[in-house]
Amino acid sequence: MRAEFGTVESIKRGVATGLGVSVLPAVAVADAVESGVLVVLGWRPPFEAHTQIAWRRGRRVSREMRAFIDQTARVVAQDRLSLAS
């Protein structure tokens, strides 16, 4: 069976109730894993996931958006390092 959900939160809830497993970003499930609601399986995917951020050309990037972009880059870099080890 395959199911589709509209948000990461609904996916987490479905997995927590026993509907199945999912591949989600570590940052999205950190609290649920820490509290024991979800568990991380000892599985290494045979693929890479790529993340992109896009914005409209010619639009000024606000301070808040720049902070978001910088933080996202840090999280992705940390995840890459943890997967490599």
C-alpha positions in Angstrom: 0.0 0.0 0.0 1.2 3.5 -0.7 -0.2 6.7 0.9 0.4 10.3 0.1 0.1 13.1 2.7 0.2 16.9 2.3 2.6 17.8 5.0 5.6 16.5 6.9 3.6 16.7 10.1 0.8 14.4 8.6 3.5 12.0 7.4 5.0 11.9 10.9 1.6 11.3 12.5 0.9 8.5 10.0 4.2 6.8 10.7 3.7 7.2 14.5 0.3 5.4 14.3 1.8 2.5 12.5 0.8 3.1 8.9 4.3 2.4 7.6 7.8 4.0 7.2 8.9 7.2 5.6 12.1 9.0 4.5 12.1 12.4 6.1 14.8 15.0 6.8 16.5 14.5 10.2 15.8 18.1 11.2 12.0 17.5 10.6 11.8 14.5 13.0 14.4 15.4 15.6 11.9 16.2 18.3 9.8 13.1 17.6 12.8 10.9 17.7 14.1 12.5 20.9 10.7 12.0 22.6 10.5 8.4 21.4 7.4 8.9 19.2 9.5 7.9 16.1 12.6 5.8 15.7 15.4 5.9 13.2 15.9 2.7 11.2 19.5 1.6 10.6 19.1 2.0 6.9 21.3 3.8 4.4 19.6 4.9 1.3 21.1 4.0 -2.1 20.4 7.5 -3.4 21.1 11.1 -2.6 18.5 13.8 -2.0 19.1 17.3 -3.3 17.7 20.5 -1.8 17.2 23.7 -3.7 16.1 27.2 -2.7 14.7 29.5 -5.3 13.5 33.1 -5.3 12.3 35.5 -7.9 15.0 37.2 -9.9 15.5 40.9 -9.2 13.8 40.6 -5.7 15.9 41.8 -2.8 16.7 39.0 -0.3 15.6 40.2 3.1 17.7 39.7 6.2 15.3 37.0 7.4 15.5 35.1 4.1 19.3 35.4 4.1 19.3 33.9 7.7 17.0 31.1 6.5 19.2 30.3 3.5 22.4 30.4 5.7 20.8 28.1 8.3 19.5 25.7 5.7 23.0 25.5 4.2 24.5 24.7 7.6 21.9 22.0 8.3 22.5 20.4 4.9 26.3 20.5 5.4 25.9 18.9 8.9 23.7 16.1 7.5 26.2 15.5 4.7 29.0 15.1 7.2 27.0 12.8 9.4 26.0 10.6 6.5 29.7 10.4 5.4 30.8 9.0 8.8 
